[in-house]
Amino acid sequence: MAATRTHLTTGDMYRLAADFAEEHGDNASDYAYRAVICFEAEGEGDRAYFWFLLLVMLGDIASKRIQPGAAITIH
């Protein structure tokens, strides 16, 4: 049976990043970075890219550029 791909919205990704940050605190970015490195090493480009996007969003959350739960505006 073939896997079905689901597309996440930017809002979904930020909510996921916010939940991940809340769950793992200061370690969240480190975990995401390690996932990027591991998936790249395994040749799993799509998975590495997903974790890279999550890592970028975790940086936005940590630097207070976005507020989880607030309306998101992409420019």
C-alpha positions in Angstrom: 0.0 0.0 0.0 1.5 3.4 -1.0 1.9 6.1 1.5 -0.4 9.1 1.2 1.2 12.5 1.6 -0.5 15.2 3.7 0.3 18.8 3.1 0.6 21.0 6.2 -0.2 24.7 6.2 2.2 27.2 7.6 -0.1 27.6 10.6 0.0 23.8 11.1 3.8 23.9 11.1 4.0 26.8 13.5 1.6 25.0 15.9 3.7 21.8 15.6 6.8 23.9 16.3 5.2 25.6 19.3 4.1 22.3 20.7 7.5 20.8 20.2 9.1 23.8 21.9 6.7 23.6 24.8 7.4 19.9 25.2 11.2 20.0 24.9 12.1 23.5 26.1 15.6 24.7 25.4 16.5 21.3 23.8 13.9 21.6 21.0 16.2 23.3 18.5 19.0 20.9 19.2 16.7 17.9 18.7 15.5 19.3 15.4 19.0 20.1 14.2 20.1 16.5 15.0 17.1 15.2 13.1 18.1 17.3 10.0 21.7 15.9 10.1 20.6 12.3 10.7 18.0 12.3 7.9 20.4 14.0 5.5 23.0 11.4 6.3 20.4 8.6 5.6 19.5 10.2 2.2 16.0 11.1 3.5 15.8 14.6 1.9 12.1 15.1 2.4 12.3 14.3 6.1 15.4 16.4 6.6 13.7 19.3 4.9 10.6 19.0 7.2 12.9 19.1 10.3 14.8 22.0 8.8 11.6 24.0 8.4 10.7 23.1 12.0 14.1 24.3 13.1 13.6 27.6 11.4 10.2 28.0 13.1 11.7 27.1 16.5 14.2 29.9 16.0 11.3 32.3 15.3 9.5 31.2 18.4 12.7 31.4 20.6 13.5 34.9 19.3 9.9 36.1 19.8 9.4 36.9 16.1 6.2 35.0 16.3 3.8 34.3 19.1 2.4 30.7 19.1 -1.4 30.9 18.9 -1.5 34.3 17.3 -2.6 34.9 13.7 0.4 34.3 11.4 1.2 36.7 8.6 3.6 35.6 5.9 5.2 38.4 3.9 
